[in-house]
Amino acid sequence: MRGFGELCGGMSTTWWSDKHNLHHALTNVVGIDEDLMVDPALFLWQPSPENDNWLRKIQHWYWALPYSMLFAIWRIDSVKVAMNRKLNGEMFRLAAHYAIWATIFPVKVLLPAVFLSGLLTATIVTVSHISEDLFFDGPHKVDYVEAQLRSTRDFKCSNPIFEYLSGGMNYQIEHHLFPIMPRYKYPALQKVLMKFAEEHNIQYRLDGDWQVLRRTINNLQSIAKADPNPNGPPSRDDSYPTLPAI
């Protein structure tokens, strides 16, 4: 099934493994977690003056636009990785995927689908992380379980349609701690983890669906209104070693 991602999803399996495994291992570690590297489109903390951008002042108004570009960016990055690493099998499957796309669907269907699905996916997965704890002092300052509970938030869906659309990613804490567990077991696991967090005096972060979205927008607004920070770190730290090609 390794080639399924390229053939049916249009995304490089190698690129996804590198990116997403690192996100799971070092969630919200500034400079390492690629999911935080979204500036200058959006700023998740006060940047230094040299890294600042005037758009930051209004980012809480236009956040949906960069969110909608998620899948387009992922697809472009996938092609780049496959070509740069000369992953011939992946390039062949990606080419087949886009050939099928171009044959079956007109552009007026494809473009809205890519941007709408990107907006939906980005909204579901980012609201669980970007308003939580960020680790600015490098990895492994706290243990793995505590780091996940501090950097991740679940949200409770208010209706069955939202529950279906979330695809189980509203149980983000469970997904991060037990990533290969079937998602239909997450509701039962949530009760276990809530008890575990209480026993170890760690906050289990849970909101409603609209509340967690409002929290995210409010966080973007607070960063928009804040002054630049002379000590604000860049979102990417190239001093950390990169992953080897798989």
N, C-alpha and C positions, 0 to 999 in steps of 0.2 A: 504493500500500500504506500510505499515511500513516494512513488511518483504521482500519487493522487493529487497532491497539492498543486503541481504544475499543470497537469492535464485538465483537471476540473476546476481548480481555483485560480489558476493563472499567477501563482506565486511560487518562488523558489523554496524548496524544502530546506536547502542548506542555509539560505538567508534567514528563513523563519527560525530554524533551530538555533542559530547563533544569537539572533536578536531576542527571541522570546525566552530561551533558557536563561540568558543573562538577566533578563528582567525578573524572572522568577527567583533566581539565586541572589540578586542584589537589588531588590525592589526599592525604588526611590533613593538610591545612592547617587548623589549628584556627581556628574562627570562620567558615570559608568552606565546607568540605566538609560538606554536610548529613548524610552518613552518620555523622558523629561527634556529631551533635546528638541524642543519645539520653537525656540526663539529664532528669529525675531517675530514670527507669526503670533506667538503668545509667550508671555513671560510668567513663570511660576514662582519667582521670587524677585526681589529688587535687584536689578542688574547694576554693574558698575557703569559710570557715565559713558565710558568708551564703547560699551556693548549695548547701550540703551537705544530706543527707537521711539519716535513720536507716536507710533501706533499703540504703544503700551497704554496710553492714557484713555483709549476707547476700546480696549480689548474685550471688556465685558459686554459690549454691544455687538461686536462682529464675530464672536467666538465660533458660531456655527459655520462660518465660511471655511476656516482652516480645518475644522472637524470634518466637513464634507469631503475634503481632499484626501482623507486618510487612505482609502483603497487605491486611488490613483498614485499616490506617493509610494505605497507598498509595492504596487505592480512595477513601477519604474525602478525602484531599488532592487527588486527581484531580478529583473532583466540585467541590470548592471552587475550584480554579484555573479550570476550565471556566466556572463560574458567575460568578466575580469578573471574569474577562476577557471575559465575554460571547462565548464561543466557541460560537456556535450550532450549527455542524456537529458539534463534539465532544459537545456536550450531547445532541444528537439521537441520535448513535451510542451514547453511554453509556446513554441511556434505553432504546434498543432492546436493548442487551446485558442490562440488568437485567430488562427485560420478558421476554426469552427465558429467562433464568435462572429467574425466578419461575414461568414456565409449565411448564418441564420438570422442575425439581428441587425436592423438598420441603426445608424448612428443616433437617431432621435430616440431610440429605446435604450441603447447602450450607455450613453452619457448620463442621462438622469438616473439610471440604475446604479452606476458606479458611485455617483455623488450622493444619492440618497442612502445607499447601503453604507457608504463611508461615514456619513453623518450619524446614522443609527448606531453603528458599531463603536465609533469613537465616543459617542455620548455614553453608551452603556459601560464601556471599560474604563474611561478616564475618570468618571465621577467617583470611582472606587479608590482612586489613588492620589490625584493631584492636590486635594485639599487636606491630605493627611500629613504625617511627619515626613520631613525630608532629612536625609542624612548627608550633611555637608563635610563631615570629617573622615570620609573614607569608609570602606566596608568593614564589617565584622566588629563593630564597636559594641553591639549587643548581640545576644544569641539569635539564631535564625527564627525561632518561633515568635519571640517577642518582637523582632523586627517586622515580621509579617502582620502581626496584630496592630502594630503602631502605624504601618504604612498602608493599610488596606481597610476598606469599609464595605460592609454588606448593605444592600437596600431591599426593603420589603415591597413587593409589587402590590399595587392597589386594586388590580383586577386581573383576570385570567389572560387577557390579550397582552398586557405588559409582561406577564410572567412568561408567556410563550415567546414573545419577541426578544426577551433578555437572554434566552438560550442557556439559562443556568448561570450566567455571568453576574447575576445579582447576588449569588453566593460566592463572592470573590475571595473571601477569607478561606473558605473551604477549598476553592479551586487552587489557591496558592499553596496551602499546606498539604493537600492530597490531590495533585494535578491529574493522576491517572484514575481516580475514582469516578465511576459513572455518575453523571450529574443528578440522576433521579434519587440518589442516596444523600444528596446535600442537605435537604431539610432535616433529616434525622441526625446527620453529622453536626449540623449547626447547634442543636441542643447540647450535644456532647462538648463542643468547643466553648459554648457560652459558660457551661459549668466549669470547664477547665480554666478559662480566663478568670472567673470569679475566685476560684480556689487559689490562684497564683497572683491575685491582686493586679491583674492587667485588664485594661478596658477592652471590652468587645464592642466594636463600633458598628452600629446598626441604625439606619435611617429609613424613612419612607422614600418612595421613588421620586416624588416631587420635591421632598425636603433635601435629598442628596443633590439634585440638580440645582436647587436654589443655593445650597452651600457652595457648590462649585462656582456658580456665577458670582456670588458674593466674594469669594476668595479672589477671583480674577479682578473684581472691582477694587478690592482693598489693595492689591498689588498695583493696579493702575493709578491709584491715588497717592501711593507712597513715593517718597523721593528716592533717587538712585542711591545705591549703597557703594561707596568707594571700595569696599571689600567684597562686593558681590562676585561670587565665582562664576566662571563660564559654565555653560551646560555640558560641555565636552572637555574631558581631561585626557589629553593624548599621552600622558605619562604612564597610564595604565596599559599593560600589554593587551594586544588584541587577540581574539581567539584564532587558533590555527584553522586552516581550511579542512573541512570534513570530507 
